[in-house]
Amino acid sequence: MFIDVAPGLLIVVTVLLPISAAIEMDTGLSAVHFGVMVVSNLIIGLITPPVGTTLFVASAVGRVTISSMVPYVLRFLLVIVVVQLMITYIPFITTALPCLMN
């Protein structure tokens, strides 16, 4: 939530992907599942109020203040966090379609 998407991808993926491959994640964590988890976490960071660049862009486009947007954004943030927990703990959600392509 304190870093932008591009540096976040460079830092997180280059550090954590080799670690997850080295310890041979037998819990069903594939590279596709890992990628979806990383991207959805970074999207949560884009709309979270301290740095959220998307929040600033939306307030400029809508010509409203950020403080008036935050209560509405927090409602969506709650839903996004629940979806992130589902993605994290139910790998079938992200790996079902790629498994059908084999």
PDB file as gemmi writes it, atoms N, CA and C in Angstrom:
CRYST1    1.000    1.000    1.000  90.00  90.00  90.00 P 1                      
ATOM      1  N   MET A   1       0.820  -1.178   0.000  1.00  0.00           N  
ATOM      2  CA  MET A   1       0.000   0.000   0.000  1.00  0.00           C  
ATOM      3  C   MET A   1       0.871   1.251   0.000  1.00  0.00           C  
ATOM      4  N   PHE A   2       2.159   1.117   0.270  1.00  0.00           N  
ATOM      5  CA  PHE A   2       3.043   2.274   0.276  1.00  0.00           C  
ATOM      6  C   PHE A   2       3.972   2.310  -0.932  1.00  0.00           C  
ATOM      7  N   ILE A   3       3.721   1.460  -1.918  1.00  0.00           N  
ATOM      8  CA  ILE A   3       4.593   1.406  -3.087  1.00  0.00           C  
ATOM      9  C   ILE A   3       3.725   1.301  -4.335  1.00  0.00           C  
ATOM     10  N   ASP A   4       4.202   1.854  -5.431  1.00  0.00           N  
ATOM     11  CA  ASP A   4       3.459   1.814  -6.673  1.00  0.00           C  
ATOM     12  C   ASP A   4       3.529   0.417  -7.284  1.00  0.00           C  
ATOM     13  N   VAL A   5       2.748   0.188  -8.331  1.00  0.00           N  
ATOM     14  CA  VAL A   5       2.610  -1.158  -8.902  1.00  0.00           C  
ATOM     15  C   VAL A   5       3.887  -1.643  -9.575  1.00  0.00           C  
ATOM     16  N   ALA A   6       4.481  -0.841 -10.432  1.00  0.00           N  
ATOM     17  CA  ALA A   6       5.660  -1.300 -11.183  1.00  0.00           C  
ATOM     18  C   ALA A   6       6.828  -1.659 -10.271  1.00  0.00           C  
ATOM     19  N   PRO A   7       7.228  -0.810  -9.324  1.00  0.00           N  
ATOM     20  CA  PRO A   7       8.294  -1.225  -8.407  1.00  0.00           C  
ATOM     21  C   PRO A   7       7.863  -2.391  -7.519  1.00  0.00           C  
ATOM     22  N   GLY A   8       6.581  -2.416  -7.175  1.00  0.00           N  
ATOM     23  CA  GLY A   8       6.086  -3.525  -6.353  1.00  0.00           C  
ATOM     24  C   GLY A   8       6.202  -4.858  -7.062  1.00  0.00           C  
ATOM     25  N   LEU A   9       5.848  -4.885  -8.342  1.00  0.00           N  
ATOM     26  CA  LEU A   9       5.992  -6.120  -9.116  1.00  0.00           C  
ATOM     27  C   LEU A   9       7.445  -6.539  -9.225  1.00  0.00           C  
ATOM     28  N   LEU A  10       8.322  -5.581  -9.492  1.00  0.00           N  
ATOM     29  CA  LEU A  10       9.745  -5.907  -9.614  1.00  0.00           C  
ATOM     30  C   LEU A  10      10.318  -6.449  -8.307  1.00  0.00           C  
ATOM     31  N   ILE A  11       9.936  -5.861  -7.210  1.00  0.00           N  
ATOM     32  CA  ILE A  11      10.473  -6.286  -5.923  1.00  0.00           C  
ATOM     33  C   ILE A  11       9.861  -7.603  -5.466  1.00  0.00           C  
ATOM     34  N   VAL A  12       8.538  -7.677  -5.469  1.00  0.00           N  
ATOM     35  CA  VAL A  12       7.853  -8.846  -4.910  1.00  0.00           C  
ATOM     36  C   VAL A  12       8.090 -10.097  -5.749  1.00  0.00           C  
ATOM     37  N   VAL A  13       7.925  -9.983  -7.048  1.00  0.00           N  
ATOM     38  CA  VAL A  13       8.031 -11.177  -7.888  1.00  0.00           C  
ATOM     39  C   VAL A  13       9.459 -11.690  -7.929  1.00  0.00           C  
ATOM     40  N   THR A  14      10.436 -10.799  -8.054  1.00  0.00           N  
ATOM     41  CA  THR A  14      11.816 -11.268  -8.138  1.00  0.00           C  
ATOM     42  C   THR A  14      12.311 -11.876  -6.841  1.00  0.00           C  
ATOM     43  N   VAL A  15      11.715 -11.509  -5.729  1.00  0.00           N  
ATOM     44  CA  VAL A  15      12.132 -12.070  -4.447  1.00  0.00           C  
ATOM     45  C   VAL A  15      11.315 -13.314  -4.082  1.00  0.00           C  
ATOM     46  N   LEU A  16      10.002 -13.241  -4.207  1.00  0.00           N  
ATOM     47  CA  LEU A  16       9.153 -14.310  -3.681  1.00  0.00           C  
ATOM     48  C   LEU A  16       8.921 -15.479  -4.631  1.00  0.00           C  
ATOM     49  N   LEU A  17       8.929 -15.261  -5.937  1.00  0.00           N  
ATOM     50  CA  LEU A  17       8.698 -16.375  -6.862  1.00  0.00           C  
ATOM     51  C   LEU A  17       9.798 -17.430  -6.793  1.00  0.00           C  
ATOM     52  N   PRO A  18      11.077 -17.059  -6.781  1.00  0.00           N  
ATOM     53  CA  PRO A  18      12.093 -18.098  -6.625  1.00  0.00           C  
ATOM     54  C   PRO A  18      12.026 -18.809  -5.277  1.00  0.00           C  
ATOM     55  N   ILE A  19      11.622 -18.086  -4.247  1.00  0.00           N  
ATOM     56  CA  ILE A  19      11.495 -18.720  -2.932  1.00  0.00           C  
ATOM     57  C   ILE A  19      10.370 -19.739  -2.942  1.00  0.00           C  
ATOM     58  N   SER A  20       9.236 -19.391  -3.542  1.00  0.00           N  
ATOM     59  CA  SER A  20       8.123 -20.344  -3.587  1.00  0.00           C  
ATOM     60  C   SER A  20       8.461 -21.543  -4.454  1.00  0.00           C  
ATOM     61  N   ALA A  21       9.266 -21.345  -5.509  1.00  0.00           N  
ATOM     62  CA  ALA A  21       9.690 -22.480  -6.336  1.00  0.00           C  
ATOM     63  C   ALA A  21      10.729 -23.328  -5.611  1.00  0.00           C  
ATOM     64  N   ALA A  22      11.594 -22.697  -4.814  1.00  0.00           N  
ATOM     65  CA  ALA A  22      12.653 -23.429  -4.123  1.00  0.00           C  
ATOM     66  C   ALA A  22      12.101 -24.316  -3.016  1.00  0.00           C  
ATOM     67  N   ILE A  23      11.073 -23.862  -2.340  1.00  0.00           N  
ATOM     68  CA  ILE A  23      10.521 -24.693  -1.263  1.00  0.00           C  
ATOM     69  C   ILE A  23       9.434 -25.613  -1.768  1.00  0.00           C  
ATOM     70  N   GLU A  24       9.228 -25.611  -3.096  1.00  0.00           N  
ATOM     71  CA  GLU A  24       8.276 -26.504  -3.746  1.00  0.00           C  
ATOM     72  C   GLU A  24       6.930 -26.496  -3.042  1.00  0.00           C  
ATOM     73  N   MET A  25       6.231 -25.420  -3.241  1.00  0.00           N  
ATOM     74  CA  MET A  25       4.933 -25.236  -2.598  1.00  0.00           C  
ATOM     75  C   MET A  25       3.991 -26.372  -2.972  1.00  0.00           C  
ATOM     76  N   ASP A  26       3.851 -27.325  -2.100  1.00  0.00           N  
ATOM     77  CA  ASP A  26       2.983 -28.475  -2.346  1.00  0.00           C  
ATOM     78  C   ASP A  26       1.534 -28.183  -1.990  1.00  0.00           C  
ATOM     79  N   THR A  27       1.258 -26.967  -1.621  1.00  0.00           N  
ATOM     80  CA  THR A  27      -0.101 -26.625  -1.215  1.00  0.00           C  
ATOM     81  C   THR A  27      -0.967 -26.208  -2.386  1.00  0.00           C  
ATOM     82  N   GLY A  28      -0.490 -26.411  -3.594  1.00  0.00           N  
ATOM     83  CA  GLY A  28      -1.278 -26.054  -4.763  1.00  0.00           C  
ATOM     84  C   GLY A  28      -0.976 -24.668  -5.297  1.00  0.00           C  
ATOM     85  N   LEU A  29       0.079 -24.043  -4.803  1.00  0.00           N  
ATOM     86  CA  LEU A  29       0.424 -22.703  -5.252  1.00  0.00           C  
ATOM     87  C   LEU A  29       1.226 -22.802  -6.539  1.00  0.00           C  
ATOM     88  N   SER A  30       0.573 -22.573  -7.645  1.00  0.00           N  
ATOM     89  CA  SER A  30       1.265 -22.586  -8.928  1.00  0.00           C  
ATOM     90  C   SER A  30       1.701 -21.167  -9.269  1.00  0.00           C  
ATOM     91  N   ALA A  31       2.415 -21.020 -10.363  1.00  0.00           N  
ATOM     92  CA  ALA A  31       2.861 -19.695 -10.786  1.00  0.00           C  
ATOM     93  C   ALA A  31       1.666 -18.816 -11.164  1.00  0.00           C  
ATOM     94  N   VAL A  32       0.628 -19.422 -11.726  1.00  0.00           N  
ATOM     95  CA  VAL A  32      -0.572 -18.655 -12.083  1.00  0.00           C  
ATOM     96  C   VAL A  32      -1.264 -18.140 -10.824  1.00  0.00           C  
ATOM     97  N   HIS A  33      -1.406 -19.001  -9.853  1.00  0.00           N  
ATOM     98  CA  HIS A  33      -2.040 -18.610  -8.596  1.00  0.00           C  
ATOM     99  C   HIS A  33      -1.217 -17.530  -7.900  1.00  0.00           C  
ATOM    100  N   PHE A  34       0.095 -17.681  -7.904  1.00  0.00           N  
ATOM    101  CA  PHE A  34       0.982 -16.690  -7.305  1.00  0.00           C  
ATOM    102  C   PHE A  34       0.833 -15.338  -8.007  1.00  0.00           C  
ATOM    103  N   GLY A  35       0.772 -15.353  -9.336  1.00  0.00           N  
ATOM    104  CA  GLY A  35       0.629 -14.121 -10.094  1.00  0.00           C  
ATOM    105  C   GLY A  35      -0.677 -13.408  -9.822  1.00  0.00           C  
ATOM    106  N   VAL A  36      -1.757 -14.161  -9.739  1.00  0.00           N  
ATOM    107  CA  VAL A  36      -3.062 -13.550  -9.451  1.00  0.00           C  
ATOM    108  C   VAL A  36      -3.076 -12.959  -8.044  1.00  0.00           C  
ATOM    109  N   MET A  37      -2.460 -13.653  -7.103  1.00  0.00           N  
ATOM    110  CA  MET A  37      -2.398 -13.132  -5.735  1.00  0.00           C  
ATOM    111  C   MET A  37      -1.597 -11.832  -5.679  1.00  0.00           C  
ATOM    112  N   VAL A  38      -0.456 -11.786  -6.355  1.00  0.00           N  
ATOM    113  CA  VAL A  38       0.383 -10.592  -6.333  1.00  0.00           C  
ATOM    114  C   VAL A  38      -0.338  -9.411  -6.977  1.00  0.00           C  
ATOM    115  N   VAL A  39      -0.934  -9.624  -8.141  1.00  0.00           N  
ATOM    116  CA  VAL A  39      -1.609  -8.532  -8.841  1.00  0.00           C  
ATOM    117  C   VAL A  39      -2.817  -8.028  -8.059  1.00  0.00           C  
ATOM    118  N   SER A  40      -3.599  -8.928  -7.476  1.00  0.00           N  
ATOM    119  CA  SER A  40      -4.769  -8.471  -6.720  1.00  0.00           C  
ATOM    120  C   SER A  40      -4.355  -7.735  -5.445  1.00  0.00           C  
ATOM    121  N   ASN A  41      -3.247  -8.145  -4.831  1.00  0.00           N  
ATOM    122  CA  ASN A  41      -2.749  -7.392  -3.673  1.00  0.00           C  
ATOM    123  C   ASN A  41      -2.283  -6.004  -4.074  1.00  0.00           C  
ATOM    124  N   LEU A  42      -1.637  -5.886  -5.221  1.00  0.00           N  
ATOM    125  CA  LEU A  42      -1.190  -4.575  -5.668  1.00  0.00           C  
ATOM    126  C   LEU A  42      -2.371  -3.679  -6.051  1.00  0.00           C  
ATOM    127  N   ILE A  43      -3.437  -4.271  -6.556  1.00  0.00           N  
ATOM    128  CA  ILE A  43      -4.637  -3.490  -6.869  1.00  0.00           C  
ATOM    129  C   ILE A  43      -5.262  -2.946  -5.583  1.00  0.00           C  
ATOM    130  N   ILE A  44      -5.244  -3.736  -4.536  1.00  0.00           N  
ATOM    131  CA  ILE A  44      -5.733  -3.244  -3.241  1.00  0.00           C  
ATOM    132  C   ILE A  44      -4.902  -2.047  -2.798  1.00  0.00           C  
ATOM    133  N   GLY A  45      -3.600  -2.102  -3.032  1.00  0.00           N  
ATOM    134  CA  GLY A  45      -2.739  -0.980  -2.689  1.00  0.00           C  
ATOM    135  C   GLY A  45      -3.017   0.269  -3.508  1.00  0.00           C  
ATOM    136  N   LEU A  46      -3.509   0.094  -4.732  1.00  0.00           N  
ATOM    137  CA  LEU A  46      -3.798   1.251  -5.581  1.00  0.00           C  
ATOM    138  C   LEU A  46      -4.979   2.073  -5.089  1.00  0.00           C  
ATOM    139  N   ILE A  47      -5.896   1.457  -4.383  1.00  0.00           N  
ATOM    140  CA  ILE A  47      -7.069   2.216  -3.934  1.00  0.00           C  
ATOM    141  C   ILE A  47      -7.072   2.493  -2.441  1.00  0.00           C  
ATOM    142  N   THR A  48      -6.034   2.061  -1.728  1.00  0.00           N  
ATOM    143  CA  THR A  48      -5.979   2.294  -0.289  1.00  0.00           C  
ATOM    144  C   THR A  48      -5.529   3.736  -0.030  1.00  0.00           C  
ATOM    145  N   PRO A  49      -6.197   4.453   0.849  1.00  0.00           N  
ATOM    146  CA  PRO A  49      -6.005   5.895   0.992  1.00  0.00           C  
ATOM    147  C   PRO A  49      -4.606   6.477   1.216  1.00  0.00           C  
ATOM    148  N   PRO A  50      -3.661   5.909   1.931  1.00  0.00           N  
ATOM    149  CA  PRO A  50      -2.427   6.690   2.132  1.00  0.00           C  
ATOM    150  C   PRO A  50      -1.703   7.082   0.842  1.00  0.00           C  
ATOM    151  N   VAL A  51      -1.537   6.165  -0.096  1.00  0.00           N  
ATOM    152  CA  VAL A  51      -0.788   6.464  -1.309  1.00  0.00           C  
ATOM    153  C   VAL A  51      -1.656   6.319  -2.547  1.00  0.00           C  
ATOM    154  N   GLY A  52      -2.679   5.522  -2.508  1.00  0.00           N  
ATOM    155  CA  GLY A  52      -3.527   5.127  -3.613  1.00  0.00           C  
ATOM    156  C   GLY A  52      -3.612   6.062  -4.801  1.00  0.00           C  
ATOM    157  N   THR A  53      -2.798   5.811  -5.813  1.00  0.00           N  
ATOM    158  CA  THR A  53      -2.776   6.685  -6.982  1.00  0.00           C  
ATOM    159  C   THR A  53      -4.103   6.666  -7.733  1.00  0.00           C  
ATOM    160  N   THR A  54      -4.758   5.551  -7.762  1.00  0.00           N  
ATOM    161  CA  THR A  54      -6.059   5.468  -8.422  1.00  0.00           C  
ATOM    162  C   THR A  54      -7.086   6.325  -7.690  1.00  0.00           C  
ATOM    163  N   LEU A  55      -6.961   6.410  -6.392  1.00  0.00           N  
ATOM    164  CA  LEU A  55      -7.857   7.245  -5.600  1.00  0.00           C  
ATOM    165  C   LEU A  55      -7.696   8.724  -5.961  1.00  0.00           C  
ATOM    166  N   PHE A  56      -6.449   9.159  -6.157  1.00  0.00           N  
ATOM    167  CA  PHE A  56      -6.204  10.546  -6.548  1.00  0.00           C  
ATOM    168  C   PHE A  56      -6.731  10.835  -7.951  1.00  0.00           C  
ATOM    169  N   VAL A  57      -6.548   9.899  -8.861  1.00  0.00           N  
ATOM    170  CA  VAL A  57      -7.038  10.089 -10.229  1.00  0.00           C  
ATOM    171  C   VAL A  57      -8.559  10.149 -10.239  1.00  0.00           C  
ATOM    172  N   ALA A  58      -9.207   9.265  -9.501  1.00  0.00           N  
ATOM    173  CA  ALA A  58     -10.675   9.254  -9.465  1.00  0.00           C  
ATOM    174  C   ALA A  58     -11.225  10.537  -8.847  1.00  0.00           C  
ATOM    175  N   SER A  59     -10.556  11.049  -7.833  1.00  0.00           N  
ATOM    176  CA  SER A  59     -11.043  12.297  -7.235  1.00  0.00           C  
ATOM    177  C   SER A  59     -10.860  13.473  -8.183  1.00  0.00           C  
ATOM    178  N   ALA A  60      -9.798  13.479  -8.978  1.00  0.00           N  
ATOM    179  CA  ALA A  60      -9.592  14.555  -9.942  1.00  0.00           C  
ATOM    180  C   ALA A  60     -10.604  14.472 -11.083  1.00  0.00           C  
ATOM    181  N   VAL A  61     -10.882  13.270 -11.557  1.00  0.00           N  
ATOM    182  CA  VAL A  61     -11.840  13.100 -12.648  1.00  0.00           C  
ATOM    183  C   VAL A  61     -13.252  13.454 -12.181  1.00  0.00           C  
ATOM    184  N   GLY A  62     -13.605  13.023 -10.986  1.00  0.00           N  
ATOM    185  CA  GLY A  62     -14.947  13.296 -10.470  1.00  0.00           C  
ATOM    186  C   GLY A  62     -15.106  14.656  -9.845  1.00  0.00           C  
ATOM    187  N   ARG A  63     -14.005  15.398  -9.723  1.00  0.00           N  
ATOM    188  CA  ARG A  63     -13.997  16.727  -9.117  1.00  0.00           C  
ATOM    189  C   ARG A  63     -14.596  16.724  -7.711  1.00  0.00           C  
ATOM    190  N   VAL A  64     -14.174  15.745  -6.926  1.00  0.00           N  
ATOM    191  CA  VAL A  64     -14.577  15.664  -5.520  1.00  0.00           C  
ATOM    192  C   VAL A  64     -13.316  15.531  -4.682  1.00  0.00           C  
ATOM    193  N   THR A  65     -13.456  15.768  -3.398  1.00  0.00           N  
ATOM    194  CA  THR A  65     -12.298  15.638  -2.515  1.00  0.00           C  
ATOM    195  C   THR A  65     -12.092  14.171  -2.145  1.00  0.00           C  
ATOM    196  N   ILE A  66     -10.873  13.866  -1.788  1.00  0.00           N  
ATOM    197  CA  ILE A  66     -10.558  12.486  -1.404  1.00  0.00           C  
ATOM    198  C   ILE A  66     -11.290  12.119  -0.113  1.00  0.00           C  
ATOM    199  N   SER A  67     -11.405  13.068   0.800  1.00  0.00           N  
ATOM    200  CA  SER A  67     -12.086  12.774   2.061  1.00  0.00           C  
ATOM    201  C   SER A  67     -13.562  12.443   1.855  1.00  0.00           C  
ATOM    202  N   SER A  68     -14.183  12.980   0.815  1.00  0.00           N  
ATOM    203  CA  SER A  68     -15.578  12.617   0.552  1.00  0.00           C  
ATOM    204  C   SER A  68     -15.693  11.274  -0.158  1.00  0.00           C  
ATOM    205  N   MET A  69     -14.617  10.834  -0.801  1.00  0.00           N  
ATOM    206  CA  MET A  69     -14.628   9.538  -1.499  1.00  0.00           C  
ATOM    207  C   MET A  69     -14.320   8.363  -0.588  1.00  0.00           C  
ATOM    208  N   VAL A  70     -13.540   8.584   0.443  1.00  0.00           N  
ATOM    209  CA  VAL A  70     -13.029   7.490   1.274  1.00  0.00           C  
ATOM    210  C   VAL A  70     -14.127   6.597   1.854  1.00  0.00           C  
ATOM    211  N   PRO A  71     -15.245   7.108   2.377  1.00  0.00           N  
ATOM    212  CA  PRO A  71     -16.264   6.181   2.899  1.00  0.00           C  
ATOM    213  C   PRO A  71     -16.802   5.220   1.840  1.00  0.00           C  
ATOM    214  N   TYR A  72     -16.931   5.691   0.614  1.00  0.00           N  
ATOM    215  CA  TYR A  72     -17.434   4.827  -0.457  1.00  0.00           C  
ATOM    216  C   TYR A  72     -16.365   3.831  -0.914  1.00  0.00           C  
ATOM    217  N   VAL A  73     -15.132   4.278  -0.921  1.00  0.00           N  
ATOM    218  CA  VAL A  73     -14.034   3.397  -1.321  1.00  0.00           C  
ATOM    219  C   VAL A  73     -13.832   2.297  -0.284  1.00  0.00           C  
ATOM    220  N   LEU A  74     -14.016   2.604   0.981  1.00  0.00           N  
ATOM    221  CA  LEU A  74     -13.826   1.598   2.029  1.00  0.00           C  
ATOM    222  C   LEU A  74     -14.845   0.467   1.915  1.00  0.00           C  
ATOM    223  N   ARG A  75     -16.035   0.769   1.426  1.00  0.00           N  
ATOM    224  CA  ARG A  75     -17.027  -0.297   1.204  1.00  0.00           C  
ATOM    225  C   ARG A  75     -16.537  -1.269   0.148  1.00  0.00           C  
ATOM    226  N   PHE A  76     -16.022  -0.733  -0.951  1.00  0.00           N  
ATOM    227  CA  PHE A  76     -15.492  -1.592  -1.998  1.00  0.00           C  
ATOM    228  C   PHE A  76     -14.225  -2.295  -1.544  1.00  0.00           C  
ATOM    229  N   LEU A  77     -13.434  -1.624  -0.718  1.00  0.00           N  
ATOM    230  CA  LEU A  77     -12.206  -2.230  -0.207  1.00  0.00           C  
ATOM    231  C   LEU A  77     -12.509  -3.456   0.646  1.00  0.00           C  
ATOM    232  N   LEU A  78     -13.571  -3.410   1.410  1.00  0.00           N  
ATOM    233  CA  LEU A  78     -13.973  -4.567   2.209  1.00  0.00           C  
ATOM    234  C   LEU A  78     -14.306  -5.750   1.311  1.00  0.00           C  
ATOM    235  N   VAL A  79     -15.026  -5.503   0.236  1.00  0.00           N  
ATOM    236  CA  VAL A  79     -15.380  -6.568  -0.704  1.00  0.00           C  
ATOM    237  C   VAL A  79     -14.134  -7.115  -1.389  1.00  0.00           C  
ATOM    238  N   ILE A  80     -13.227  -6.221  -1.782  1.00  0.00           N  
ATOM    239  CA  ILE A  80     -12.006  -6.656  -2.457  1.00  0.00           C  
ATOM    240  C   ILE A  80     -11.133  -7.493  -1.529  1.00  0.00           C  
ATOM    241  N   VAL A  81     -11.077  -7.158  -0.256  1.00  0.00           N  
ATOM    242  CA  VAL A  81     -10.289  -7.949   0.696  1.00  0.00           C  
ATOM    243  C   VAL A  81     -10.907  -9.332   0.869  1.00  0.00           C  
ATOM    244  N   VAL A  82     -12.225  -9.423   0.903  1.00  0.00           N  
ATOM    245  CA  VAL A  82     -12.886 -10.734   0.997  1.00  0.00           C  
ATOM    246  C   VAL A  82     -12.574 -11.568  -0.243  1.00  0.00           C  
ATOM    247  N   VAL A  83     -12.606 -10.942  -1.421  1.00  0.00           N  
ATOM    248  CA  VAL A  83     -12.261 -11.660  -2.657  1.00  0.00           C  
ATOM    249  C   VAL A  83     -10.803 -12.088  -2.627  1.00  0.00           C  
ATOM    250  N   GLN A  84      -9.923 -11.232  -2.113  1.00  0.00           N  
ATOM    251  CA  GLN A  84      -8.509 -11.599  -1.997  1.00  0.00           C  
ATOM    252  C   GLN A  84      -8.322 -12.797  -1.074  1.00  0.00           C  
ATOM    253  N   LEU A  85      -9.044 -12.847   0.015  1.00  0.00           N  
ATOM    254  CA  LEU A  85      -8.963 -14.009   0.906  1.00  0.00           C  
ATOM    255  C   LEU A  85      -9.463 -15.275   0.216  1.00  0.00           C  
ATOM    256  N   MET A  86     -10.505 -15.139  -0.588  1.00  0.00           N  
ATOM    257  CA  MET A  86     -11.000 -16.295  -1.340  1.00  0.00           C  
ATOM    258  C   MET A  86      -9.964 -16.755  -2.362  1.00  0.00           C  
ATOM    259  N   ILE A  87      -9.324 -15.817  -3.051  1.00  0.00           N  
ATOM    260  CA  ILE A  87      -8.283 -16.169  -4.019  1.00  0.00           C  
ATOM    261  C   ILE A  87      -7.128 -16.863  -3.325  1.00  0.00           C  
ATOM    262  N   THR A  88      -6.763 -16.384  -2.147  1.00  0.00           N  
ATOM    263  CA  THR A  88      -5.621 -16.938  -1.430  1.00  0.00           C  
ATOM    264  C   THR A  88      -5.896 -18.340  -0.909  1.00  0.00           C  
ATOM    265  N   TYR A  89      -7.046 -18.556  -0.324  1.00  0.00           N  
ATOM    266  CA  TYR A  89      -7.302 -19.823   0.353  1.00  0.00           C  
ATOM    267  C   TYR A  89      -8.087 -20.841  -0.460  1.00  0.00           C  
ATOM    268  N   ILE A  90      -8.625 -20.444  -1.603  1.00  0.00           N  
ATOM    269  CA  ILE A  90      -9.310 -21.383  -2.485  1.00  0.00           C  
ATOM    270  C   ILE A  90      -8.622 -21.305  -3.852  1.00  0.00           C  
ATOM    271  N   PRO A  91      -7.530 -22.026  -4.050  1.00  0.00           N  
ATOM    272  CA  PRO A  91      -6.770 -21.912  -5.297  1.00  0.00           C  
ATOM    273  C   PRO A  91      -7.558 -22.334  -6.530  1.00  0.00           C  
ATOM    274  N   PHE A  92      -8.616 -23.094  -6.355  1.00  0.00           N  
ATOM    275  CA  PHE A  92      -9.422 -23.530  -7.484  1.00  0.00           C  
ATOM    276  C   PHE A  92      -9.990 -22.349  -8.260  1.00  0.00           C  
ATOM    277  N   ILE A  93     -10.243 -21.244  -7.561  1.00  0.00           N  
ATOM    278  CA  ILE A  93     -10.809 -20.056  -8.195  1.00  0.00           C  
ATOM    279  C   ILE A  93      -9.891 -19.543  -9.305  1.00  0.00           C  
ATOM    280  N   THR A  94      -8.595 -19.554  -9.062  1.00  0.00           N  
ATOM    281  CA  THR A  94      -7.667 -19.002 -10.049  1.00  0.00           C  
ATOM    282  C   THR A  94      -7.062 -20.052 -10.960  1.00  0.00           C  
ATOM    283  N   THR A  95      -7.100 -21.306 -10.573  1.00  0.00           N  
ATOM    284  CA  THR A  95      -6.431 -22.328 -11.385  1.00  0.00           C  
ATOM    285  C   THR A  95      -7.391 -23.213 -12.170  1.00  0.00           C  
ATOM    286  N   ALA A  96      -8.675 -23.016 -12.043  1.00  0.00           N  
ATOM    287  CA  ALA A  96      -9.640 -23.887 -12.733  1.00  0.00           C  
ATOM    288  C   ALA A  96      -9.557 -23.718 -14.244  1.00  0.00           C  
ATOM    289  N   LEU A  97      -9.602 -22.489 -14.716  1.00  0.00           N  
ATOM    290  CA  LEU A  97      -9.560 -22.250 -16.158  1.00  0.00           C  
ATOM    291  C   LEU A  97      -8.233 -22.645 -16.786  1.00  0.00           C  
ATOM    292  N   PRO A  98      -7.080 -22.294 -16.195  1.00  0.00           N  
ATOM    293  CA  PRO A  98      -5.820 -22.743 -16.782  1.00  0.00           C  
ATOM    294  C   PRO A  98      -5.670 -24.277 -16.792  1.00  0.00           C  
ATOM    295  N   CYS A  99      -6.252 -24.961 -15.814  1.00  0.00           N  
ATOM    296  CA  CYS A  99      -6.174 -26.423 -15.785  1.00  0.00           C  
ATOM    297  C   CYS A  99      -6.982 -27.042 -16.932  1.00  0.00           C  
ATOM    298  N   LEU A 100      -8.022 -26.387 -17.371  1.00  0.00           N  
ATOM    299  CA  LEU A 100      -8.817 -26.894 -18.486  1.00  0.00           C  
ATOM    300  C   LEU A 100      -8.091 -26.771 -19.816  1.00  0.00           C  
ATOM    301  N   MET A 101      -7.081 -25.929 -19.902  1.00  0.00           N  
ATOM    302  CA  MET A 101      -6.347 -25.734 -21.142  1.00  0.00           C  
ATOM    303  C   MET A 101      -5.302 -26.800 -21.402  1.00  0.00           C  
ATOM    304  N   ASN A 102      -5.040 -27.639 -20.448  1.00  0.00           N  
ATOM    305  CA  ASN A 102      -4.033 -28.714 -20.642  1.00  0.00           C  
ATOM    306  C   ASN A 102      -4.557 -29.831 -21.480  1.00  0.00           C  
TER     307      ASN A 102                                                      
END                                                                             
